[in-house]
Amino acid sequence: MRQNFSRRGLELALLLPMSAVLALGFFLLFQSKLLTATLPANAVNINQATAPQLVKRLGLPAILAQQIVDERQKLRGHAFGSTSQMRHLKPLAASGVDLDDDLLIVRSKAGGASEYWQGVGFFFLAFLLAHIYLRKTAPSADPFLLPLIEILCGVGLMMVYTVKDPFRDTFSFLGQIRGVALYGMIALAIPLLKPFSRIVLRRYQYVYAVAAIVLMVLQILVGSGPGGVHLQLFGFEPVEVIKILLVLFVVSYLTQRPDALDSPINPLPRVQDFGPLAIIYASVLLLFVAMKDLGPAVLLFGTFLTIVYLATQRKIYPLVGGSLLLIAGFIGYKIHLGFFATRVTMWLNPWENTDAKGAQLGQGLWGMATGGIFGSGLGMGNPGMIPRGGSDLIFASIGEEMGLIGAICILIVYVLICVRGFRIALQAVTHFDRLLAAGLTTLLTLQTMIIVGGVTGFLPLTGITLPFVSFGTSSLVVNFFSIGLLLHLSSKTLPNDVTDVASSAWARSARIVTVAMAAYLLIEIGVFRLFYIQGIADTSIASRAIRTPDRDLVTRDHVNPRLRIYANAIPRGTIYDRNGRVLAVSATSEQMSQATGLLNPDGRMRVYPGGPACAHLIYAVEGDRSPTNALGRNGDLRGYASYADLLTAYRLRYLPGAPRPKGEDVHLSIDLDLQQAASRALLDSAHSVHDRRTGKSKDSGAAVAIDVATGEVLAAVTAPTFDPATVTGAGMAQLLADKDKRATLVNRAVRGLYPPGSTFKVVTAAAAFEQGLQSTIVNCPHTEYNVKWRYNGVRYARRRITDDSEFSAHGSTDMPEALAVSCNIYFAHLGLQIGPEALEKTATEGFGLAYFPKLKALGEDLPDCSYGQGTVRTTPTEMAEVAQTVANGGIHIPARFFHDASTQAHATTVLTVDQAAQLQAMLAGVVTGGTARGVFNGLPVSVAGKTGSAQNDQGDKQTHSWFIGSAPADHPSVAFSCVIENGGHGRSAAGPVCRAIVSQVFSPQGSSSKH
């Protein structure tokens, strides 16, 4: 008697502190949900509002409001269970009225609190009554099982509560409370009743079998469930009952036929012994397959193999059975049986697969990885973002909210239940009781092993529940009944002369099974899987994208919604010009009609006051930095480089004083007035040139202006352009597809590659200065034939080199005249004297031309390359840098698009100050008496520059019109370049654009662009 009292005393001693811990957890959870769930002051309780109130507060038509109230009165309790239930009303759905979800609630804060705490109190009262009941009916029963399942049920209730919005969703918490505290406790009490103890369970083996088959057939015929999987029958899940029935059948059968599978005479079981067992069990398994629900089939088959192994101690049975299970799984995967193929596909490739439903596993891993080691905290995570986070994947919800530590603690609880169950089996008084206790324990533990293995990615998901934790009354009732049976078995006593003590072989087999199950849960899942997911690779997993098809079957990247939502709340930085004028800013609610989210990768709604003139530059800056977009500052603007950078801040988001990321403002070096003036001039000049084939105006080109002393880009415009304020999603898709071949989205100022034509002669002239060849004189006959040279031991020849057809022979020509009249023959011979090595060095190391031809290609095409044709390709920005270098005393400063010291680039000396001055004077001569004569007359400052007409095979094959230069010619402060595609001569199309730039910079209104 004293021993029995001590057992119940131990049980109470365990229940009290565990109840206290759970009570603290329930309190923290409730407070956290009040903090995290949105409840605006003007929220409308749709279960209390009258029709006039719905009209006034939600703006509903009077007729529709009355229809909603009438429908509400027809419901059970005259109340909506969730806001979505109201949204699905036919009158509301047909009306097309758009309601703000945040304004709708179905229960108030006070009403929700009352229901919550009543449920919690009912939960604790139920376990206290269960303890008292055990004192009366089974005082010698195991003292650990009740406290252990209280922990699991309590955690399960917390997860069921936290995955839902307490003010808007169905209050599943109360349903789970009823399942635990009422139906579950009744199921636990039944095996402990005296009438039940009189039943000889082992006698009804075929009753169990027939009942299981009948339930299975009924489930197939009239059951219901998603995707053709029949899960429910008249409101409950018969599979839960079938599991217990089959365990009882197998245990009863093997108890009454102890030699059926372990004959000391026959190494193989006889058909008459093994046949009935195999047929009945296989029939049920095949029925599960017919239902396309392989999860229970795997669980039952694994339980069957374990019971057979314990009954026979022969390892051949689990080995052969396990092999058959693998073969069956492979076949099921290949024939796409039910959801099994999808689950295997997810398991093999959780981050990228072709199944539209293949993201579930990755979403569960997101949750656990986001929780990390310590978890987000009860009620402070987002397990509602995990599909079926309250049922199939509830272990992932535990990992998110309670972290690695909490998840491992739950595994320890299951291991303790397993240990206690097998201890009950070892101490059982009959062979039947021993096998039954082992079978029930195996059923519970194996179910746990399968589901946690699936959630952590060690096994494919199966869709079965986590015992005592997952939402679902049917599972709870059967699990409580199993615990009741174990308590009943642990309390049984028989006289010593009747008791059937377990053999040493049986005890050894039971210990092997126990250790194997514990090792799987604690080492394989706890150490290797959970510690990796939540402790080692948590950052990479939480921030990794899942690439699966959407409902429209288009495969897209999906990111962790927790981090995405958190990121969207970070204020995005503003983009300014050099004078503090806004070029891009996040839209206010009043600006949404003028805003677009198409220019930044995150889709944030932004306003772009700079208009079409700044579109390409802003599009580049708003984007991610990459090898093809050096201007990308998306990481700075949004306050983080990648979602991985947000994980720590997300975890600490509710801590007082925790730092929050903030997008940085970006200051561009451009001047908005100059940018817009250059854009207008570029479009006007391009439109003045007409296509020789169609007569249509030209519209393509680019212009760049640079501060000579700093390298800061004052303007960088591109045509054609687009208006960020009016471009639509469909319009952007057309621009990206580029079916019209206009390459509208290409930032020609930065990435447009063109033959530079005669503007490149400035580079060749600079190379000549470096080689001391600036005094070279060449006789120009206008056209020269059979020009020969050697490179790398090979002879090359150019059949013909000529100047523009409008020019005459220049005769004996020096460098100043050659630049002024743009003599191709002069620079072809000058390039041959310089040599490819020296010319390449000047072009690449000096002027930083990134797309200059490699040495071999240059050497094979040296004469043409020397005057800017052949394989030479440059960008307008690079050619503006060429003009800047000459104007800056021979010092090249790479172009800077950002108005801050952090982007200061390394300067390179290309020419001496004296050499640069001489070359600058020659370029001034081009404007005063050369090919650009008259283009810049009437300006307040003088200009130095070089025209270019670049031959090409593009469009109507007119030459590209080029001009590069600087102003004032004697003390330059601004350098510039312009190219108009197929615009003809440099002076006719590109020259006027550069004139407009100079006019804007040096006019009184354009003074903001000056130093």
Salt bridges, closest charged atoms under 4 A:
GLU11 OE2 - ARG8 NH2 2.86
GLU11 OE1 - HIS131 ND1 2.66
GLU71 OE2 - LYS74 NZ 3.55
ASP101 OD1 - ARG87 NE 2.63
GLU115 OE1 - ARG107 NE 3.76
ASP142 OD2 - ARG420 NH2 2.54
ASP165 OD2 - ARG168 NH1 2.97
GLU240 OE1 - LYS243 NZ 2.76
ASP262 OD1 - ARG314 NE 3.22
ASP273 OD2 - ARG270 NE 2.76
ASP392 OD2 - ARG388 NE 3.07
GLU400 OE2 - ARG562 NE 2.84
ASP433 OD2 - LYS492 NZ 2.79
ASP500 OD2 - ARG434 NH2 3.38
ASP538 OD2 - ARG651 NH2 2.89
ASP550 OD2 - ARG556 NH1 2.64
ASP550 OD1 - HIS558 NE2 2.52
ASP552 OD2 - ARG556 NH2 2.81
ASP557 OD1 - ARG547 NH1 3.12
ASP602 OD2 - ARG572 NH1 3.68
ASP602 OD1 - ARG638 NH1 2.92
GLU622 OE1 - ARG572 NH2 2.81
GLU622 OE2 - ARG606 NE 2.98
ASP636 OD2 - ARG625 NH2 3.98
ASP636 OD2 - ARG633 NE 3.92
ASP673 OD1 - ARG581 NH1 2.68
ASP691 OD2 - ARG693 NH2 3.00
ASP699 OD2 - ARG742 NH2 2.26
ASP707 OD2 - HIS1011 ND1 3.18
GLU712 OE1 - ARG578 NH1 2.96
GLU712 OE2 - ARG896 NH2 3.60
GLU712 OE1 - HIS899 ND1 2.98
GLU784 OE1 - HIS829 NE2 2.70
ASP803 OD2 - HIS810 ND1 3.32
GLU806 OE2 - HIS985 NE2 3.23
GLU860 OE2 - LYS856 NZ 2.51
ASP861 OD1 - ARG798 NH2 2.65
ASP864 OD2 - ARG798 NE 3.09
GLU881 OE1 - HIS892 NE2 2.60
ASP956 OD2 - LYS698 NZ 3.04
GLU981 OE2 - ARG748 NE 2.72
